[in-house]
Amino acid sequence: MRDYFIRRFILIPPTLLGITLIVFLITRVVPGGPLERAIMEMQQADMASGHGAGGGPGGGRDMAISDEQLQQLKAYYGFDKPALVSYGLWLGKVVRGDLGQSYRYNEPVWDIIKARFPVSLFYGLITLFITYTISIPLGVVKAIRHRSLTDNITSIFIFMGYAVPGYVLGALLLLFFAARLEWFPMGGFTSYDFADLTVGGKIVDLAKHATLPLMCYLVGSFAVTTLLMKNHLMDNLAADYIRTAIAKGVSFRQAVLKHALRNSLIPIATTFGQNITLLVTGSFLIETIFDINGFGLLGLSSIFDRDYPVVMGIIFLASLLLLLGNIISDALVAMIDPRIRFK
């Protein structure tokens, strides 16, 4: 098993190499890149200064930039070299811990990402914790009391949560609880006077701002994890080895907790690694609705602004977390089921 995980770690660099290379090449061929946007902004500034259409004897002919300015722009955005050469230069910086310089903010990409890391880490950790600490016990209760009143009532809310996307729920919650009832703030991670509040006031302020977004983050993963736990536990409870264990004198409680539950946790452990990407990616729609300055909103704005260094930095970190999460999932599966041995 040790050799298996060593091979998995060795495969991380070439996998990251392939992912980042594909994304980097895509950024070179899509229209409306940073170079085109810079030229358009220069032309708009030229028109505003009176040298464009109708502002001079040459009309629109004066809007064209010189070849020297064009070469300077290409050098600034890294388009003066072939794509593979530019990718090699970017990769060399990444190896040294440098993710590049943002076109929009004119700051190191790592500093921009690091400033938003506490926000994404806050929502990601709380979402994972609440999802697994509530969904697993609730799934067990629903499987044991299948078709009971408890199962039917909880199923109504679970299927409603499964059917409603998180961003739609966010818009509804914001409209009703924030705009109409004014129980919660309209958005943001904290209030403007957060630094001046006491410790208790900071906790209350943070809780008020986080309640509605967390409900939107939890609605989808909570429903999926609960139903996954319930369905697999019901399948294991109907298996022959459970009936045999009960026939040999094992109590139903022990059969559930020591046998069926352990096997039912294998699908949960398999999907755990994919959920780790929530620490980075989040949901750009939810963050946009609640004006949360996290990775999701940063990634969306970077795509719109063609800030490719930031896009590459987020893709790199998200891919790395996903690959590490898959390895963690394999390790959890091996811990839960001793019959599984990776070779």
N, C-alpha and C positions, 0 to 999 in steps of 0.2 A: 504493500500500500504506500510505503514511503516513496518508492520509485515512481509510482503513479502521480503523486502530488508534485514531485520534483519535475517530472515531464510537463505537468500542467503549468507550473511556474515558468519553465523554459519557453513554453509556447506563447506566453503573454507578449514579449517584445515583437515577434513577427506578426502576431494578430493585430497589435496596435499599429504596426507599420503599415499593414494592408488597409486598415480602417482610415487612418489619417491620410494615406496617399490618395485613396479614392475621394475623400472629402476635399482635399487640397486641389485635386485636378478639377473637381466640379466647380470650385470657386473660380477657377481660371476660365471656364467656358460659359458660365451663365452670363446673360446680358445684364447691363445696368450695374457693373462693378464699381469699385471706389474710384477708378480712373475716370470712367464716364461721368460719375456724379461730380467729381472735382472740376472737370471741363465744363459741365453744365452750370455749376455754381459760378465759375469764372465768367462764363458768357452772360449769366444773369447780372453779375456785378458790373460787367462792361456795359450792359444795356441801361442799368440804373444810373451809371455815371454819365450817360448822355452820348456815348460813343457807338451805341447800337443803331437799331433801326430808327431812322429819322433824326438821330442825334449828331450826325456828322456827314461830311460830303460823301463818304463811302457807303453809307447805309449799313446793311448787315454784313458787308465784307470785312469790317473792322472787328467783328466778333471772333474771328479765328485766332487761336493762340499760335505763337511761334513754335518752330521745331525745338528750339532750346528749352522753352517752357514745358513742352510735351515730354522731352527726355528727362527733365527734372522731376516731373510728376511720376513718370514710369519708375525712375530710380527710387523715389520716396516710397511708393507702394510696392516695390519689388517686382515690377512687371518688365524690367529691362533685361531680364535673363530668362532662359528657357524654364519651363515649368518644373522639370525634374531637378534642374540646378537650384532653383528657388526652394524647392521642397527639401533638398539636401541641406541647404543653409538653415532652413527652419528647424530641421531635425537636429542639426548640430547644436543649435541654441537650446532645444528642449533637453538634450542630454546634459547640458551644463546647468539646467534648471531655469532657463530663460524662455518664457512662452511668447516673447515678442512685445511689440509696442502697439497699443491701441490706436487706430486711425482717428476715432471720434474723441476719446478722452485724452489722447497724447500722454498716456501713462503706461507703465508696464502692465501687461495683461494679468500677471500673477497678483499684483496689488489690487486690481479691480475685482478679481475673483475672490481674493482673501477678504476684502471688505464685505462681501455678500455672503461669505461662508457661514457666519453665525446665524443668519436668518434661515438659510436652508437647513442647517444642522438642527436648529430649534424645531422647525416644523417636521423635518424628516424623522428625528428620533422620537418625538411625541407620537407621531402617526404610527410608526412601527410598534412602539410600546403598547399603545391603546389597542391597536388592531389585534395583536397576538394575545394579549392578556385577557381580552374580552371575547374575541371570536372563538378561540379554542374551547373555553368552558361553555360558551353558549352553544356551540356546535355539538358538544357532548350531550348537553341537556336536551337539545332538540332531537338528537338521534335516539336517546333512551326513551323520551316521551313523545315519540312520533305520533302525529295526528291528535295530540292532546290540545287543550285550550292554550297552554303556554306555547306550544309549537305553532299553532295557527296564528296567534296574535303576533308573535315575533316574525313569522314568515311574511305577514302583510307589510311590516316596516322594512324588512330586508329586501323584499322584491321591489318595493317603492324606491329604496335607495339604489338598487341595482339598475332600475330603469331610468332614473333621473341622472343625467351627467352632473359632475361636480360643479362646472361653471354655470349651468342653468340653476342649480340649487343656490349657488352663491349670489346670483342676481336676485333671486326671490327673497333670500334671507336679508340681503342688503336693503331691498326695497321695503320689506315689512318691519324688520326689527331695528334697522338703523335709521332709515328715512322717516318711517311713519311713527313707530313707537319710541324711537331715540333711546333704546336700551343699550345699544352698542355704537361705537364710532363708525364713521363711514368708510374708513380704510386706514392704511398705513400700518407699520409695525409697532410704533409707539407714538405717544403724543409729542407735541412740540416742546412742552415743558418737562419732558421725562427726566432730564438731568437734575432738575430742581426738586423733584419729589423725594419723599422719604423711602426707605426700603419697602415698607408695607405698601406705600402708594405706587411704587414701581411695579410691584407684583400684581396689584389690582389693575393697573393700567395695561400691563402686558397681557393679563388674562382677558380683559375686555376686548383688546384688539385681536387676540388669537382665537377666540371662541368660534366665531363664524367661519374663518378660513379653515380651521381644523375640522369642522363639521363637513366641509366640502372635500377636504383631503381624505377623510375617513369613509365617506359614503360608499365609494366604489370598492376599495380594498377590504373594508369591513364585511360587506355583503358577500364578496367572492370567497374570502377566507372562511367565513361561517358556513356557507353552503358546501364548500370543499370538505371541511371537517365533518359535517353532518353526513354527507353522502358516503364518504369513505368509511366512516365508523359504522354506518348501517350495513354496508357491504361486509365488513369484517365480523359484525355481530351475527350475520346470517351464514357465515362460513362454517365448515365442518369442524374445524379445530376448536371453535368456541363451544359448539354443542358437545363435543367430546370432553372438553375441560369441565363443563358444567355437569355432565353425566358422571364424571369421576369424583365429584364432590367439591369442586371449586365453586365458591360463591359467585353470584353474578357480578358483584362489585369488583372482586378480584379479577374476574375474567375480562371485565371492561378496562380496568386500570392497568393491569399487568400484561395483557395480551392484545386485545383489540385496539386500545388506544395507541399503543406503541407502533403498531403497523399503520394506523391511520395518520400518524404524524409524518410519515415519509413524504406524501405529496406536499404537505405544508413546508417541510424542510427543503424540498426541491425548488419551490418558488421563493424561498427567503432571499436568495442571492439577487434575484431580479428586483426585489423591493428595495435593496440597498441603494439603487440608483436614485431613489427619491431624495437622498441626502444632497444630490447635486442638481438633478433636472427639475424636480418639483413639477408644477403645472403652470405654464405661462399664462393660460387663460384665467386661472384662479388668482394668480398674482396680479394680473392686469386688472381684474375686477376690483380687488381689494387694495390695489396700489401698494403691493408688497415688493420691496426692492430686493428680490432674490435672484437665484440663478435662472429661473424660468423667464422672468421678465427681462433679465439681462441678455439671455440668448435670443429672445424674440426681437428686442430692439437692435441687437447686433446684426441680425439677419436683415432687418429692414434698412439699417444704415450701411450695410455692406462692410461692417467692421470685421473682416475675415480673421485677423489675429485672435480676437476674442472668441469668435465662433470655433476656431481650431482649438483654442485652449479648453473650452467647455466640452467639445467632442472628445478631446484627449482624456480629460478627467472622468467624464461619464463612462467612456469605454473601459478605462482602467478599473473603475469601481465595479462595473458589470462583470468583468473577467474575474476580479478578486471575489465578487459575490458568488459566482458560479462555483469557484473552488470551495468557498465556505459552505455552500449548499451540499456539495459532495461529501465534505467532512461531517456535516450534521447527519446526512443520510447514513453514513457508515457508523456513526455513534449510536443512532437510534436502532438500526437493524444490524446485529452482529453477523448475520448471514451474508451481508454484502461485503465483498472484498475486492477492491480495485486492483487490477494487475496492469 
